[in-house]
Amino acid sequence: MPKITTLRTIRIAERPKLIWVEIETDDGLVGLGESFRGAQAVEAVIHEQAAPLLLGQDARRIEAHSRQLLSPYVGFQGASAEVRAASAVDFALWDLAGQRHGIPVHEALGGASRLAIPAYNTCAGYDYNSGGVAGAARRVIGAGDEFQGPYDDQIAFNRDAGALARSLVEEGYGAMKIWPFDVFATASGGHRISLADLKKGLEPFRRIREAVGDRIEIMAELHSLWGTHAAERICRALEDYGVFWVEDPINKMDDVGALADLRSRVNVPICGSETLAGTTQFRQLLAAEAVDVIMLDLAWCGGLTEGRKIAALAESHRRPLAPHDCTGPVTLWAGLHLALHASTAIFQEVVRATLSTWYRDLVTDLPTIVDGVVQAPTAAGIGTALRPGIRSRADAVVRESALPA
């Protein structure tokens, strides 16, 4: 059997929320995983809880390892540090499985339902969601004032959303996601939005439709910032703009009753939720008919093993699936493999700002996008590895748990 000999974690100060795990086996292979947020907590879980369970074990027993890691006495509900650590480990085990058999992960999962999938561009900037202390509890809402490059799309959708939409259409993208209402949530704790602020938040949607008409789909992201009254007001106002979905409209997205009630009151599709984890939460969401589109983040929900079960739940409820990525390059690869495999997947999220800059500085390969469509990878495993210099960087923290020599 291919025995697990080493679990190695790597994180760098430049990207303090990201953590990678490399799993080595005695047949000379190295699998790569990743998670995001609370990197130090995830690191502790991997070495103090996961490593004692995994070292010396058969790397092929992915399902058994997933069940064990996702069933701690506490920390099993939601996207806890335990679940995020299990997700990173799971990515690495699937990477090993694909490498061992010489096939890409989407084939190891059971084969592709499609060989390409449309991307939508999340209109974030180059440093969105990647800082340290600032915005640690939530996503960084502010976008700064100055453009850092041609793909500083968060500033762009606030300044001239029409020009941004034209640039995306020219690159072949058929969908984009923006969040112009976020800046108004703080004043009332998300429980009220004034008519004046509502109209300001609608302005980017108006400009997009004015600039490109129906040539691009628009997703509205609300980032779980709103109470039900304010969320309903925003959703109703968005009805006139033909939005493809409204994502994570309420705080918290595990309140399936409140979410189902909101969905029954508005005429926009509801999408949720990257913030949830495990099959139980998604089963409850679907059973309550609380969402129209299932969004999941594989680095937060339990990895590919749990993700494909959530995808099966979505299929059984005839709901489309859209993997999340606004966090790290390995999660993007994992999401792509699931999106190619899952029968109801409709989009893979990408951020062109990060794809064009720091993602490529971290890993050896990135997905290929042609005219806004992500192509199926053919390389064995997950499709990428950390660049050789990452571990030796001055700001790198590397920790290993290994079998005794």
C-alpha positions in Angstrom: 0.0 0.0 0.0 1.1 3.6 -0.6 1.8 4.7 3.0 1.6 8.3 4.2 5.0 9.2 5.6 4.9 13.0 6.0 2.4 15.9 6.4 3.9 19.3 5.7 2.2 22.7 6.0 3.4 25.8 4.4 2.2 29.4 4.8 3.7 32.7 3.9 3.4 36.1 5.6 2.6 37.8 2.3 -0.7 35.8 2.1 -1.4 35.2 5.7 -4.8 33.6 5.3 -3.6 30.8 2.9 -2.2 27.5 4.0 -1.0 24.6 1.9 -0.5 21.0 3.0 1.8 18.5 1.2 1.3 14.8 1.9 4.2 12.5 1.0 3.9 8.7 0.5 6.5 6.0 0.5 6.1 5.5 -3.2 7.7 9.0 -3.8 4.5 11.0 -4.6 3.5 14.4 -3.1 -0.1 15.6 -3.0 -1.0 19.2 -2.6 -3.9 20.7 -0.6 -5.0 24.1 0.5 -7.3 26.0 2.8 -8.0 29.6 3.6 -8.7 31.8 6.7 -7.3 31.1 10.1 -4.2 29.6 8.7 -2.5 29.1 12.1 -5.5 27.3 13.5 -5.7 25.0 10.5 -2.0 24.3 10.8 -2.5 23.3 14.5 -5.3 20.9 13.6 -3.4 19.3 10.8 -0.3 18.5 13.0 -2.0 17.9 16.3 -5.1 16.0 15.2 -4.9 14.9 11.6 -1.2 13.8 11.5 -1.5 11.2 14.3 -4.5 9.7 12.5 -2.9 9.6 9.0 0.8 8.9 9.4 1.5 5.3 8.4 -2.0 4.9 6.8 -2.9 3.9 3.3 -3.3 7.1 1.2 -5.8 5.4 -1.1 -8.5 5.2 1.6 -9.8 8.7 1.0 -13.4 8.1 2.0 -12.3 6.5 5.3 -9.9 9.4 6.1 -12.6 11.9 5.2 -15.1 10.3 7.6 -12.6 10.3 10.4 -11.4 13.8 9.9 -14.9 15.3 9.5 -16.2 13.6 12.6 -14.3 15.2 15.5 -16.1 15.3 18.9 -16.5 19.1 18.4 -15.9 21.3 15.4 -17.8 19.1 12.9 -20.5 21.7 12.1 -19.9 24.5 9.8 -16.6 25.6 8.2 -14.6 25.2 11.4 -10.8 24.9 11.5 -11.3 21.2 11.8 -13.3 21.1 8.6 -10.9 23.5 6.8 -8.0 21.2 7.8 -9.8 18.1 6.6 -10.6 19.9 3.3 -6.9 20.6 2.7 -5.9 17.1 3.5 -8.7 15.7 1.2 -7.4 17.8 -1.8 -3.9 16.3 -1.3 -5.2 12.7 -1.1 -7.2 13.2 -4.3 -4.1 14.7 -5.9 -2.1 11.6 -4.9 -4.8 9.3 -6.3 -4.8 11.1 -9.7 -1.0 11.1 -9.9 -0.8 7.4 -8.9 -3.2 6.4 -11.7 -1.9 8.9 -14.2 -5.3 10.6 -14.6 -6.8 14.1 -13.7 -8.9 14.3 -10.5 -12.1 14.8 -12.4 -11.6 11.4 -14.0 -10.7 9.9 -10.6 -13.9 11.3 -9.3 -15.8 9.2 -11.8 -15.4 11.0 -15.0 -16.3 14.3 -16.6 -19.9 15.4 -17.3 -18.4 18.0 -19.6 -14.9 19.0 -20.9 -15.2 22.7 -20.4 -17.3 25.0 -18.2 -18.2 28.7 -18.4 -16.4 31.0 -16.0 -17.8 34.1 -14.3 -15.5 36.8 -13.2 -15.8 37.9 -9.6 -15.0 41.6 -9.9 -12.4 41.7 -7.1 -9.1 43.5 -7.0 -5.6 42.2 -6.8 -5.5 42.1 -2.9 -9.1 41.4 -2.2 -9.8 39.0 0.7 -6.1 38.3 1.2 -5.0 40.7 4.0 -4.2 39.8 7.6 -5.9 41.6 10.5 -8.0 44.0 8.5 -11.2 42.3 7.4 -10.3 39.1 9.3 -13.9 38.5 10.5 -15.4 39.2 7.1 -14.2 39.9 3.6 -12.5 43.2 3.1 -15.3 45.5 1.8 -13.3 48.5 0.8 -11.4 48.6 -2.5 -9.1 51.5 -2.0 -8.9 54.5 -4.2 -6.2 53.9 -6.7 -6.0 51.4 -9.6 -3.2 48.9 -9.2 -3.5 47.6 -12.7 -6.0 46.9 -15.5 -7.9 44.2 -13.6 -8.7 46.2 -10.5 -12.2 45.3 -11.0 -13.7 46.2 -7.6 -12.7 49.8 -8.1 -13.9 49.6 -11.6 -17.5 48.4 -10.8 -17.8 51.3 -8.4 -16.5 53.9 -10.7 -17.6 52.8 -14.2 -19.4 49.4 -14.2 -20.3 49.9 -17.9 -16.7 50.1 -19.0 -15.9 47.1 -16.8 -18.7 45.1 -18.4 -17.4 46.0 -21.9 -13.9 44.8 -21.1 -15.2 41.5 -19.8 -17.4 40.9 -22.8 -14.4 41.7 -25.0 -12.4 38.9 -23.2 -15.2 36.5 -23.8 -16.7 36.4 -20.3 -20.5 35.8 -20.2 -21.0 36.6 -16.5 -19.7 38.8 -13.7 -20.3 39.2 -10.0 -20.4 42.5 -8.1 -21.3 43.7 -4.5 -22.0 47.4 -4.5 -24.4 47.2 -1.5 -21.7 46.1 1.0 -20.5 49.5 1.9 -24.0 50.5 3.2 -24.4 47.6 5.6 -22.2 48.9 8.4 -24.3 51.9 9.4 -27.2 49.8 10.6 -25.6 46.4 11.2 -27.3 45.3 8.0 -30.8 45.8 9.3 -31.7 48.8 7.2 -30.9 50.2 3.8 -32.2 53.7 2.9 -33.8 54.4 -0.4 -30.9 56.7 -1.3 -28.3 54.0 -0.6 -30.4 51.5 -2.4 -30.4 53.6 -5.5 -26.6 54.1 -5.3 -26.2 50.3 -5.0 -28.3 49.8 -8.1 -26.3 52.2 -10.2 -23.6 49.7 -11.3 -26.4 47.3 -12.5 -28.0 50.1 -14.5 -24.7 51.1 -16.1 -23.9 47.5 -17.0 -27.2 47.0 -18.8 -26.9 50.3 -20.5 -23.4 49.5 -21.7 -23.7 45.9 -22.9 -27.4 45.1 -22.6 -28.1 41.4 -22.2 -24.7 40.2 -23.4 -23.5 39.5 -19.8 -25.1 37.9 -16.8 -24.8 39.7 -13.5 -24.6 38.0 -10.1 -25.2 40.2 -7.1 -23.2 39.2 -4.0 -24.5 40.4 -0.6 -21.9 38.6 1.5 -24.3 37.6 4.4 -24.4 41.2 5.6 -28.1 41.8 5.8 -31.1 41.1 7.9 -34.2 39.8 6.2 -36.0 43.2 5.8 -33.1 44.9 4.1 -32.2 41.8 2.1 -35.8 41.7 0.8 -35.7 45.4 -0.2 -32.4 44.9 -2.1 -33.7 41.7 -3.8 -36.9 43.4 -4.9 -35.0 46.3 -6.3 -32.7 44.0 -8.3 -35.7 42.3 -10.0 -35.7 44.9 -12.8 -32.1 44.1 -13.8 -32.5 40.4 -14.6 -29.8 39.3 -12.2 -28.7 35.7 -12.5 -28.7 35.2 -8.8 -28.5 37.1 -5.5 -25.8 35.4 -3.4 -25.8 34.9 0.4 -28.4 37.6 1.1 -28.9 37.1 4.8 -26.8 36.8 8.0 -26.5 33.8 8.7 -27.0 31.5 5.7 -27.6 28.5 8.0 -31.0 30.0 9.0 -32.9 27.9 6.4 -36.3 29.1 7.6 -35.5 32.8 7.2 -33.9 32.1 3.8 -36.8 30.0 2.5 -39.2 32.8 3.6 -37.1 35.4 1.8 -37.0 33.3 -1.4 -40.8 33.0 -1.3 -41.2 36.8 -1.2 -38.9 37.8 -4.0 -38.5 37.2 -7.8 -34.8 36.8 -8.0 -32.9 33.4 -7.8 -31.1 32.9 -4.5 -27.7 31.4 -4.3 -26.0 29.9 -1.2 -23.6 29.3 0.3 -19.8 29.2 0.4 -20.0 29.7 4.2 -21.7 26.3 4.8 -20.0 22.9 5.2 -21.0 19.3 5.2 -23.8 17.4 3.6 -26.2 18.0 6.5 -26.3 21.8 6.1 -26.8 21.6 2.4 -29.4 18.9 2.7 -31.4 21.1 5.1 -31.0 24.1 2.7 -32.3 22.0 -0.2 -35.1 20.3 1.8 -36.4 23.8 2.8 -36.4 24.9 -0.8 -34.4 27.9 0.4 -32.0 28.3 -2.6 -32.1 28.1 -6.4 -28.4 27.6 -6.9 -25.9 25.7 -4.7 -22.6 27.5 -4.0 -19.9 25.6 -2.2 -16.3 26.2 -1.4 -14.3 23.0 -1.4 -11.6 24.3 0.9 -14.3 25.1 3.5 -17.0 22.4 3.1 -14.9 19.2 3.6 -13.0 18.9 0.4 -13.7 17.0 -2.8 -15.0 13.9 -1.0 -17.7 15.9 0.8 -18.2 18.2 -2.2 -19.2 15.5 -4.6 -21.8 14.4 -2.1 -23.2 17.9 -1.9 -23.2 17.9 -5.7 -25.2 14.7 -5.6 -27.7 16.3 -3.3 -28.0 19.3 -5.6 -28.6 16.9 -8.5 -31.3 15.1 -6.6 -33.1 18.4 -6.1 -32.5 19.5 -9.7 -30.5 22.5 -8.5 -27.5 23.9 -10.4 -24.1 23.9 -8.7 -21.4 26.6 -8.8 -18.0 26.1 -7.0 -16.6 29.1 -5.3 -13.1 30.5 -5.5 -11.9 33.9 -4.4 -9.2 32.5 -2.1 -6.4 30.5 -3.5 -5.2 28.7 -6.7 -5.4 25.1 -5.4 -9.0 25.6 -4.4 -9.7 26.9 -7.9 -8.2 23.7 -9.4 -10.3 21.6 -7.0 -13.5 23.5 -7.9 -12.8 23.1 -11.6 -12.5 19.3 -11.2 -15.8 19.1 -9.4 -17.5 21.5 -11.9 -16.4 19.2 -14.7 -17.6 16.1 -12.9 -20.8 17.2 -11.3 -23.8 16.8 -13.6 -25.6 20.1 -12.6 -22.6 22.4 -12.4 -23.1 25.6 -14.5 -20.2 27.9 -13.7 -16.7 28.0 -12.2 -15.9 31.2 -10.4 -12.6 33.0 -11.3 -10.9 36.3 -10.4 -9.0 37.6 -13.4 -7.0 40.0 -11.2 -5.5 37.2 -9.1 -5.2 34.8 -12.1 -3.0 37.4 -13.8 -0.8 38.1 -10.8 -0.2 36.4 -7.5 -1.9 33.0 -8.2 0.7 32.4 -10.9 3.5 33.4 -8.5 2.5 30.6 -6.1 1.9 27.5 -8.3 3.4 26.0 -11.4 0.2 25.8 -13.4 -3.2 27.5 -13.6 -6.4 26.5 -15.5 -6.7 27.5 -19.2 -9.5 29.9 -20.0 -10.5 30.4 -23.6 -13.2 33.0 -24.4 -14.5 32.9 -20.9 -14.7 29.1 -20.7 -12.4 27.0 -18.5 -11.0 24.0 -20.2 -10.6 20.5 -18.7 -7.1 19.8 -17.5 -5.3 16.7 -18.8 -2.4 16.5 -16.3 -2.5 13.7 -13.7 -3.7 14.7 -10.2 -5.1 18.1 -9.3 -3.0 19.8 -12.0 -0.5 22.0 -10.2 2.2 22.1 -7.5 3.7 24.8 -5.4 6.5 26.7 -7.1 9.9 25.3 -5.8 10.9 28.5 -4.1 7.8 28.9 -1.9 9.2 26.7 0.9 12.5 28.6 1.0 11.0 32.1 1.1 12.2 34.2 4.0 8.6 34.7 5.1 7.6 31.0 4.9 6.6 29.0 7.9 7.1 25.3 7.2 6.1 22.6 9.7 6.4 18.8 9.3 4.9 15.8 11.0 6.6 12.6 9.8 7.0 8.9 10.6 10.1 8.2 12.6 13.1 7.5 10.3 
